Amino acid sequence: MQQMKAILIGAGARGARSYAPYALDFPHELKFVAVAEPDPERLEIFAREHSIPQENCYSSWEEILDQPKLADFALICTQDRMHFEPTLQALSKDYHVLLEKPMSPEPAECVRMEQAAKEAGKLLTICHVLRYTPFWQTIKRLITEKRIGEIVSIQLNENVGYWHIAHSFVRGNWNNSDKSSPMILAKSCHDMDAISWLMDQPCTHVSSYGSLMHFHKGNAPEGSTSRCLDGCAVESQCPYSAPRFYLGEGLGWAGHFTKEKTRENIIKCLQENDYGRCVYQSDNNVVDHQVVNMNFANGATAIFSMSGFTRHQERRIQIMGTRGEIRGEEGRIKLMDFLTHEETEIKIAEQTSGHGGGDSGIMKRFLNEVRNYNGGDSLTSASASVRSHLMAFAAEQSRLNHGQSISLHDYYQLLLNDTQQKGSGVHVALGN
């Protein structure tokens, strides 16, 4: 088997800890030969783990992409608003690209990235890792085999978890859409992609409601302070207490802001960094709950619900067909047949890599696609991703317009006209 070589742009949690470990587990398949990361500590750690020489370590994506082509593909895991330019530059440098989701917070940039990949004749694969998990692949197989007839309706719940929304979307990197992305894109473009993939029909209309209902200053309890450790009078009774979480069940999540996970160091960090802020007195503006209604070309419908107010972090799906029903949650899939009344339960084995096996699953498949590339698209190509991204963008537009129904065709035409006026030369079809 030919070993593939890669460069990593962005050695944060997703790049360095979710995808790149594949090279350490399967060194005969993948080798990272260069890395770009502005944080000196992260840069040094990644270089040491992957035996990357100092001359191939760079502090910015501009520096690494200024070099002659160094590898077969680029893995780009920068922050959301730093995806567009390095992706276009990498494609122009003849790299295949594996890009962390979302593609971009800007609809026009998503469409342009897809077109750039086509023009370059290279793979641009988006990390919609759900498609690569045994759980979701099993559901897709049951649908493809017509085990429930034709899909009439899908209901998908994403239970974010009260602690996860506080960590990532109130205190963390994705708490403000002006700096990152709207919640429906940053957290739930996975779900939009899964619904689009399972339905296998063009989405025609979207409507949505949601708000930042709880995590704002208007709900700050009397006696609360700007930081949990600043003498907050209600910290001991607050379910979102930073010290309770990061010194307890969230000890592993403290690794997002410190390498030394001693109690003394965690407390020091919580006194200084954003993760120690009161959830009611942060600079967050993304929603903490949202629902999306979708209509598809064949008349089928889908409902998606995202909520931060759940005890556990999980997804639950119900797919209703003309001959049966599928329900899935927590590694268990139940198939119910209307004719025979038979119920079949499928248990998915616990996976060793993140996102239910999706992190390693996408790496393995992408390597094979690069190794055997002769044109064509990948499973989660930019073309497929643009469709689900536009569903998310339309949902956010609907939410901001009090639930107004948005025509995907009209929305796309407005986007197309705008980009053409700006001279981007965008031409792309939304249909499956």
Secondary structure by P-SEA (a helix, b strand, c coil): cbbbbbcccccccccccccccccccccccccccccccccaaaaaaaaaaaccccccccccaaaaaaccccccccccccccccccaaaaaaaaacccccccccccccaaaaaaaaaaaaaacccccccccccccaaaaaaaaaaaacccccccbbbbbbcccaaaaaccccccccccccccccccccccaaaaaaaaaaacccccbbbbccccccccccccccccccccccccccccccccccccccccccccccccccccccaaaaaaaaaccccccccccccccccccbbbbbbccccbbbbbbbbccccccbbbbbbbcccbbbbbcccbbbbbbccccbbbbbbbccccccccaaaaaaaaaaaaaaaacccccccccaaaaaaaaaaaaaaaaaaaaccccccaaaaaaaaaaaaaaaccbbbbbccc
